[in-house]
Amino acid sequence: MSLLKQEEHDDAALGEELTKGTSHVVLAGVAAAILVTIAVGLYVFLSEKPPPATGEILSVWVHPQHTVSSGYDANGEAMAKEDFDQVMVFTRIRLHNRSKVPLFVSQITVNATLADGIHTAYARTPGQYDQVFLAYPDIPVPHESALPFDATIAPGQTIEGTFVSNFGIEKAQWDARTGLNYIVGFQYQPNLVLTPKVTITEQ
């Protein structure tokens, strides 16, 4: 065999070896990528924790209210009468603490998606909830037990109660809403977002 032929043979053999080596590197890279993906997935799965609280909207009562002022100020002096519209939303809610630490309710908001964007109303205190029935004794909404304000929910405990919130809008605006949800805020914990699955009763 001539030296030239031998060199050609050696180059071919070398090329095959290089190709084999490259395929091993590719396979090793693919295997490593798969292992990393599995490891990351397991880490995310194992590190995910269930939400500390669960909840449910039990009932929603809505009452549009058109009010005309008396025409007198706090001192009894005559003043121009004013009228305004509002929509009062009465909500009965149930909250459950599924964690191992107490949960502190900081605030609850009601969010209505209207034609001009999202309008937010805050849950009123139990005292303000009761005052609504004193101010409007004929309001056709059940007067139920109020939700404790700034409630603390012990581990494993469930609380339930009703609160009122009000939107300074007309009934037509409320009727045109495209969405409604509740956000329960807790101190040091993620918010709980609830969408009512019950029929909204309007009175």
Secondary structure, 3 states (H helix, E strand, C coil): CCHHHHHHHHHHHHHHHHHHHHHHHHHHHHHHHHHHHHHHHHHHHHHCCCCCEEEEEEEEEEEEEEEECCCECCCCCECCCCEEEEEEEEEEEEEEECCCCCEEEEEEEEEEEECCEEEEEECCCHHHHHHHHHHCCCCCCCCCCECCCCCEECCCCEEEEEEEEEECCCHHHHHCCCEEEEEEEECCEEEEEECCCCCEEEC
